[in-house]
Amino acid sequence: WKSAGADIPGEANGELSYDLHLWGSGLDTVISGLSGNYASVPAVLFNENQSYQWMIEARDGYSVTASREIFTFTYNRQAFEDISGNGLAIDDGYSEGVAWGDYDDDGDLDLFVANIINQNNLFYDNDGDGTFTQLSSGPVVNDGGFSYGGHFVDYDQDGDLDLYVINRGQGVAQANFLYDNDGGVFSKNTTSLIASEAAPSWSGAWADYDHDGYPDLFLANFNAANYLYHNNGDGTFERILSGDIVTDVAASLGCAWGDYDNDGDADLFVANFDPNFAGGPGQNNALYRNNGDGSFSKITAGAIVNDGGSSAGASWGDYDNDGDLDLFVTNYFDENNFLYENNGDGSFTPITAGIMVNDGGLSVGSAWGDYDNDGDLDLFVGDDGGANRLYENLGGGNFTAIEGVNIVNTPGRSNGAAWIDYDRDGDIDLFVANGDATPQSNSLYRNRMNSANRFLQLHLDGNASNYDAIGAKVRVKARIDGQPVWQLREASSQSGYNSHSSYEFYFGLGDAIAADTLAIYWPSGWVQVLTDVPAGQFLTIAEDSQRVVGLNGGKAVPEHFELRQNYPNPFNPATVIEYQLPDDSAVRLSVFNLLGQRVVTLVNARQPAGVYEVRWDGRDASGRPLASGIYLYRLETPAYSQSRKLVLLR
């Protein structure tokens, strides 16, 4: 406001003071004793996106004069706060990729950042209070290199996260880095095949493609054949030398595993670039379908592998909540990005309308995440020279670009990006790796929306599956805004461009107070189902190898209820009972003796439609072995009941 003048001649203006009156949207307050011609007002006084009014009164000790004007404003709070100074290095650097993982097993996510131009990589220990401590000793942060990305992965299945770093080299191929974790202390492994073979690797991704319980490694190489390493389970690897997946030569920049056909095994998408890196036409991307026997079939039909483009990365995510993985692909050189909707039959429909696929730009990184916890996936896209983009999912396949927030207003060259809940407050935060050929500070944006929407978060510990549960899928059903909504997430070691968002699962539940159904589809084939899970939790769930329910992958939704004969029968020591459900239902599966006494309940839960298996080891509810003889097993639902006989032989 403009300073007033004193009413009494000879009185100094320095004796003037001002009262600021603020009112509206439940606020009515006065801030007195102000001097000068402006005031700083605490943001906590205001509610987000609400309108307020204000006026000024001037005092000179003799009289009070009110301003003739009343002003109106709307408070738009920043949804994200850049907290890069909270222990994170803000020095300019050349950062490409990011990986999050709890390397020290203290319950919070720590951060690795990959740098190029032979800079040392960065490692930050999460202190658990919203701050980080930068680590300065050890090989991880002193090896230099031309690093593009990294993955936390327990490749040797000893219970802690090891670290694998992707190096492209500068002018000459460079071996990647492998760091073995021993109780939170890393040592460099130089003898492993995956750390000794030099290659022009631009990115990589882990998945247990053959279901042997050990994560395997794919490397995307630039203008060279790509590499697939099979994990032998004894700490060693074997490079696969046959098949299109390792003989195709392309300018591969990105890769992402995802079970797009819902048959229970990991398929692979590879993003290919312009081989001359000069803004010319890019190459077609590649999609390899896992045949389930350790081999892959190259998909040759459809826009997803024939669109061309200078593609840098790809992110799988079920943005339309229809139960299958859709795909977003970033393109460089002012090309439009690609969005492919999964049709559920192994094919994809390219989406050509909407802002997400018509923005152009120098797009590199991408990351799906429900930042507003409303029950659908939103999308961040990082740009290597222009403005970053944040698209809010409005439902029904529609997105809108969010403007006026620091995430999209911060200029620079952004590459990898990852959503995580680093502060465990229930909403996901965003890390963006910046720099590339121009040094720039990285950014960590804390989500401060304080939305009334609820959440559910999970961490899985594999048992029969790989320890990190890479490839596990979680489906959550909740009633949001009065409607039943199913959501799907899949654990992945790589998404977007050289980004690893940890193996945690983040679900927004909107106004739901609980998840009606939580179904975990483990890579081993087992399915665990929980019902009526309260919102507002971070859960750690271990794969149960005793009382577990397994889904026969690849089968269509059944048309009717059925309880099938167990096999083998007679049996010793264990048998499998199979049944099918045509729709979501409360289920109880029990075993009875010939006196009609229930000896054990194998399943007592609400389950989604599907074909299920239960393995029974011939023990009662207390774990005691039962005697040889004939027993009955019964499937009960509100709409169906059936019993069959089985024979236990000791």
Secondary structure, DSSP 8 states (H G I E B T S, - for coil): ------SSTT--GGG-EEEEEEEETTEEEEEEEE-TT-----GGGS-TTEEEEEEEEEE-SS-EEE-S--EEEEE---SEEE-TTSSS--S-B-EEEEEEE-TT-SSS-EEEEEE-TT---EEEEE-SSS-EEE--SSGGGT----EEEEEEE-TT-SSS-EEEEEE--SSS-EE-EEEEEETTEEEEE-SSGGGTSEE-EEEEEEE-TT-SSS-EEEEEEEEEE-EEEEE-SSS-EEEE--SHHHH-EEEEEEEEEE-TT-SSS-EEEEEE--TTSSS------EEEEE-SSS-EEE--SSGGGTS---EEEEEEE-TT-SSS-EEEEEE-TT---EEEEE-SSS-EEE--SSGGGS--S-EEEEEEE-TT-SSS-EEEEEEBSS--EEEEEEETTEEEE--SSHHHH--SBEEEEEEE-TT-SSS-EEEEEEBTTS-B--EEEEE----S-EEEEEEEE-SSS-TT-TT-EEEEEEEETTEEEEEEEE--S-BBTTEE--S-EEEEEET-SEEEEEEEE-TTSEEEEEEEEESSEEEEEE--SSS-EEE-TT----SS-EE---BSSSBSS-EEEEEEESS-EEEEEEEE-TTS-EEEEEEEEEE-SEEEEEEE-SB-TTS-B--SEEEEEEEEETTEEEEEEEEE--
